[in-house]
Amino acid sequence: MSTTTADTLPAAFPAWLVGELRSDHAGETGAVCIYNGILAISRDPAVRDFATRHRATEQGHLDLLEGLLPPADRSRLLPIWRVAGWLTGALPAMFGSRAVFATVDAVETFVDHHYRAQTDRLAAEGILPEVHALLERCREEEVHHRDEAREAGHGPAYGPLLRAWAWVVGSGSAAAVAAAKRI
């Protein structure tokens, strides 16, 4: 990842960006836990390899965000995001690889749009190019996760049950972001 740290960034971010970074931090916390949940349940070697590699990337994103966002500005709901993330990984792992890959596809599709909205706003306002670059790199890596999950799960040609689960996952992600921006 980047060498950008809190030492090279402005002391204060616009209020809208603090809320976005709070939601990003909460989301990356949840993402690490999704992969922990998958690894706790799945015994499929391909799924375990996928989860191990992607958990490392998500941990890198979390570390970067922890460098940007002081503890006082982080979501106070992190314990909830950890449990929700773990369950979002563990539950589909009980049903096999296609369910895992459909879940990751749904999460990362949401995350792509979430990060893109932030990078688009930073670009439109012409501010904080270092933060823009960091978030864009995270977004690109999340898109790679989505594409790899989609290919491995043979999606998006999922059946009605997996499509319904993906909708729940996407809707839950959106609700979590809305809450994390504020709390």
N, C-alpha and C positions, 0 to 999 in steps of 0.2 A: 504494500500500500504506500501511501504518501508519507513524506517526512514532515508534513504540516503538523504543527503542535499548537497548543494554546499560546506559546511564547511568540509565535510569528503572526498571530491574528489580533484583530482589534479587541480592546478590553470589553467593549459593549456591542451587542448585536441589536438590531431592531427587534421590538417586542414580538412581531410576527414570526421572526426567525427563531427566537428562543422557544416559542411554542412548537415550531416545526422540529427543531433539534431535540426537544424533549420527547416528541412523538417518535423521532428516528431512534433515539437512544432506547426508548421503551420497546420499539419494534425489533431492534437488533438484540436486545435482551431476550425477548420472546423467541426470536429466530434461533439463537443458541439453544434455548430450551426445547424448541421443536426437534432439533437434531438429537438432543439428549434423550427425548422421549422415544424417537425412532430407534436409537441405539439401545435403549433399555428393553425394547420388545422384539425387534426384528432379529432373526438369525440368518437371513438371506445375505450371503457374502456381497452381492452386488449392491444391495440397499445399504449395507453397513459401510462399504467403501464410499458410496455416494454421500452418506450422512457424515462420515468422518471428514471427508475433504471439504464439504460445504460448511460444516460447523466451524472449521478452522477459518474459513473466509469470513463467516459471520462474526466470529470472535475478533477478527482483525477490524471489522467495521465498528464493533462495540468499543474496542480500545481507542479507535480514532475519535469516536463521539465522546468518550469519557475525557479525552484530551481537550475537546472543544467546550463541553458543557459542565460547569461547576456542579458539584453534588447538590447544592441548594436549588439549582434549576431543574433537576431531574424529576421525573414523575414519582409521586408518592405512592403510586399504585404498582410499583415494580413487583411486589410479591404476587399480586394477581396476574401480572403479565408472565411471570415465570411459570405459574401453575397452568395458565391457559396455554402457553406455548408448549409445555411438556405434554399436556393432553392432546393438543393439536398434532403432535408428532406420534404419540403412543397409540392413540385410537386407530388411526389408519394403518399403523404397523401391524395391528392385530389382524387386519384383513388382507395383508399382502402388499406386494410391491406396487401394483397398479394404484392402489389407494394412496400409498405414500407419494408416488410420483404425481398423482392428481392433486394432492394436497399442496405439495411444493409448487406445482404449476400455478395453482390458484393464489397462493400467498405471494409468489414472486410477480405474478401479473399485477396484483394490487400494488406491490412495492414499486414496480417500474413506474406506474402512473403517479404514485405518491412522491417519489424522488423527482420525477420529471417536472411536476408542478412547482417544486421548490427551485430547481435549477432554471426553469423558465422565468420565474419571478426574479431571481437574482440577476439573470441576464437582462431582463427588461428594465430593472432598476439600475443596472450598470454598477452594482456594488459587490464587494467581497469576492473577487475572482478566485482566491485561494479556497474559500468555502465552496464556491460553485464547482471548482475542479474536483475537490474531495467528494462532494455529493454525486457528481457525474460519474466518477470512478466507481463509487459504491453501486450506483444504479446500473452501470454496465455489467458489473459482476453479478448483480441480482438477475439481470436479463439472461446472462449465461446460465445461472442456476435454473431459471424457468425453462430455457430451451433444452438443457440437458435432461431435466425431469420430463418434459413433454416428449422428447425423443425416446427416453427409456420406458415411459409409460404408454407409448403409442397414442398419445393424445393429440389434439383435443377430442378425439373420437371416443369419449367416455360414454358409458351408458347412463340412464336416467338417475340411478342412485348416486354415482360418482359426480354427475353434474350438479345434483342437489347438494351434496356434501361440499363441492367447490363453491357453490353459491353461499352456503353457510360460512365457510372459511373466509371468503371475500367480504361478506357483510360483517362478520365479526372483526376482521381486520380494520374495516372502515370505522366501526364503532369504537374500537380500541384507540385508533388514532385520534378521533374526536375527543375522547376522554383524556388521553395522555397530553394533548395540547394544553389542556386546562389544569389538570391535577397532577 
